[in-house]
């Protein structure tokens, strides 16, 4: 098969964003009078499905919800969100979003080898895009500043478009890039996303994990796995001409 487009998630896939997310999370929670001593590991448990879900998870844990139940927040089986004050979540989000937009690139940076990987894809004539549940302004800023010229399209969470794990954002990108369904490679963040993308008749190949709940990013994104990642993407890029 001749692949023409590669679509990536951002957090925990091409960028390590955890420190800046933690800073913004604690700032917003402190300003709104909530517990604000969360660390990197907490942030990884909270984020992965957008700001609203992340803040809901933080308030749920603050309220005594067991962390093992956090994965259901934002899913069809969600029994946690009704126990959290949604109005308060929205209030905190209004503090979080502008602060994070202004502080999203203090400690954030690409994982080792990712810029080279993207350049190899571009050289092979493969179109590239990043699709994230992160707010759209932050996605565009980080893409432009940390990957100049390496992504053809960068899309974040927007009004009127269902966020992942729904396939809507990815489908929009595919339409804009005029990518054919059978000629795409998807690097997503969670098994749930893989399943949803598969139902949308996309190719969902899980070779990189993101920084969401119950993920494998430590193993996949460990520096020791870099040669494997590069070998995979070289093979992927080589199929461009088939």
C-alpha positions in Angstrom: 0.0 0.0 0.0 1.2 3.5 -0.8 0.8 5.7 2.3 0.5 9.4 1.6 -0.4 11.0 5.0 0.7 10.6 8.6 -1.4 12.0 11.4 0.0 12.4 14.9 -1.3 13.2 18.4 0.6 15.9 20.2 0.9 15.4 24.0 3.0 12.3 24.8 3.5 11.5 21.1 5.6 14.2 19.5 5.9 16.6 22.5 6.6 16.2 26.2 4.1 18.8 27.5 3.6 17.4 31.0 5.5 20.1 32.9 3.8 23.0 31.4 0.4 21.4 31.7 1.1 20.7 35.4 2.1 24.4 35.9 -1.1 25.6 34.3 -3.3 23.1 36.1 -1.9 24.1 39.5 -2.2 27.8 38.7 -5.9 27.5 37.6 -6.8 25.4 40.6 -5.0 27.7 43.0 -6.7 30.8 41.5 -10.1 29.1 41.9 -9.5 27.9 45.5 -8.8 24.2 44.9 -6.0 21.7 45.7 -3.1 22.8 43.6 -0.1 20.5 44.5 -0.4 18.1 41.6 2.7 16.6 40.1 3.7 15.2 36.7 2.3 11.7 37.4 -1.0 13.3 38.4 -1.1 15.4 35.2 -0.6 12.3 33.1 -3.6 10.7 34.8 -5.8 13.7 34.3 -5.0 14.8 30.7 -5.5 12.9 27.4 -9.1 13.8 26.6 -9.2 17.6 26.7 -9.2 20.3 29.3 -12.7 19.8 30.6 -12.1 16.1 31.2 -8.8 16.8 32.9 -10.3 19.4 35.2 -13.2 17.1 36.0 -10.7 14.3 36.9 -8.7 16.7 39.2 -11.8 17.8 41.0 -13.1 14.2 41.3 -9.8 13.1 43.0 -10.0 16.2 45.2 -13.5 15.1 46.2 -12.3 11.6 47.1 -13.0 9.6 43.9 -10.7 6.6 43.5 -8.0 7.3 40.8 -8.6 3.9 39.2 -12.1 5.1 38.1 -10.8 8.2 36.3 -10.6 6.5 32.9 -14.4 6.5 32.6 -14.6 10.3 32.7 -15.7 11.5 29.3 -16.8 8.1 28.1 -20.2 6.6 27.6 -19.8 4.8 30.9 -19.0 8.0 32.8 -20.5 7.9 36.3 -18.0 10.4 37.7 -18.8 13.7 36.0 -22.3 13.9 37.4 -20.7 14.0 40.9 -18.5 17.0 39.9 -19.8 20.6 39.7 -19.7 21.2 36.0 -20.2 25.0 36.4 -17.1 25.0 38.5 -15.2 23.0 35.9 -16.1 25.6 33.3 -15.0 28.4 35.6 -11.6 26.9 36.1 -11.3 26.2 32.4 -11.7 29.9 31.7 -8.6 30.5 34.0 -6.6 27.6 32.6 -7.0 28.1 28.9 -5.5 31.7 28.5 -2.8 31.0 31.1 -1.8 27.8 29.3 -1.9 29.5 25.9 0.7 32.0 27.3 2.8 29.4 29.1 2.6 26.4 26.9 6.2 26.4 25.7 8.3 27.0 28.8 9.5 23.5 29.4 7.7 21.7 26.5 9.9 20.2 23.8 9.9 17.4 21.2 10.8 13.9 22.2 14.3 12.9 20.9 14.3 12.1 17.2 10.8 13.4 16.4 11.9 16.5 14.3 14.3 14.2 12.3 11.5 11.7 11.9 9.1 14.4 10.5 11.8 15.7 8.2 12.3 12.2 6.8 8.6 11.9 6.2 8.5 15.3 4.4 11.5 14.3 2.3 9.6 11.2 1.3 6.6 13.3 0.1 4.3 12.3 3.0 1.8 14.9 4.2 1.9 15.3 8.0 -0.6 16.7 10.5 -1.1 16.8 14.3 -4.5 16.5 15.9 -4.9 17.1 19.6 -7.5 17.6 22.3 -5.4 20.5 23.5 -6.9 23.9 22.9 -6.5 24.9 19.3 -4.4 28.1 19.9 -1.9 26.2 21.9 -1.7 23.4 19.3 -1.0 26.0 16.5 1.6 27.9 18.6 3.5 24.8 19.6 3.4 23.4 16.1 4.7 26.6 14.6 7.4 27.2 17.2 8.7 23.7 17.8 8.1 22.1 14.4 8.4 24.9 11.9 7.5 23.7 8.4 7.2 20.1 9.5 3.4 19.8 9.8 1.1 20.6 6.9 -1.8 21.1 9.3 -2.2 21.5 13.1 -5.7 21.2 14.7 -6.7 21.4 18.3 -10.0 21.3 20.2 -12.6 23.7 18.7 -16.2 24.7 19.2 -18.6 22.6 17.2 -16.2 19.7 16.5 -16.3 16.6 18.7 -13.0 15.9 20.4 -11.2 12.6 20.4 -11.9 9.8 20.8 -14.7 10.7 18.3 -13.1 10.7 14.8 -14.5 14.1 13.8 -11.2 16.1 14.2 -9.2 13.5 12.4 -11.8 13.2 9.6 -11.7 17.0 9.2 -7.9 17.0 8.8 -8.1 14.2 6.3 -10.6 16.1 4.3 -8.5 19.3 4.3 -5.4 17.3 3.3 -7.4 15.4 0.7 -6.1 12.1 2.1 -7.7 8.9 0.9 -8.9 6.6 3.6 -6.8 3.6 2.7 -3.6 5.6 2.4 -3.2 7.0 5.8 -1.1 6.2 8.9 -2.6 7.2 12.3 -0.5 7.6 15.4 -3.0 8.0 18.2 -2.8 8.1 22.0 -5.1 5.5 23.5 -6.5 2.1 22.6 -10.0 3.6 22.8 -9.0 6.0 20.0 -7.7 3.2 17.9 -11.0 1.4 18.2 -13.0 4.5 17.4 -10.8 5.3 14.4 -11.2 1.8 13.2 -14.9 2.2 13.2 -14.5 5.2 10.9 -12.7 2.9 8.5 -9.2 4.5 9.1 -5.9 2.7 9.5 -5.0 3.0 13.2 -1.5 1.7 13.8 -0.4 2.0 17.4 3.3 2.5 17.4 3.5 5.5 19.7 1.5 5.9 22.9 0.4 9.2 24.4 0.4 10.6 28.0 -3.2 9.8 28.8 -4.8 7.3 31.3 -3.4 3.8 31.4 -0.9 4.4 28.6 2.3 2.8 27.5 4.2 6.0 26.8 7.0 5.2 29.2 8.0 2.0 27.3 7.4 3.4 23.8 8.9 6.8 24.2 11.9 5.7 26.3 15.1 6.8 24.5 16.1 3.2 24.1 13.2 2.7 21.8 14.3 5.5 19.4 16.1 3.3 16.9 13.0 1.1 16.7 10.8 4.1 16.1 13.1 5.5 13.4 13.3 2.1 11.7 9.5 1.9 11.6 9.1 5.3 10.2 11.9 4.8 7.6 10.0 1.7 6.5 6.7 3.7 6.5 8.3 6.5 4.5 9.8 4.0 2.0 6.3 2.8 1.2 5.5 6.2 -0.2 6.7 5.1 -3.6 4.9 1.8 -3.8 
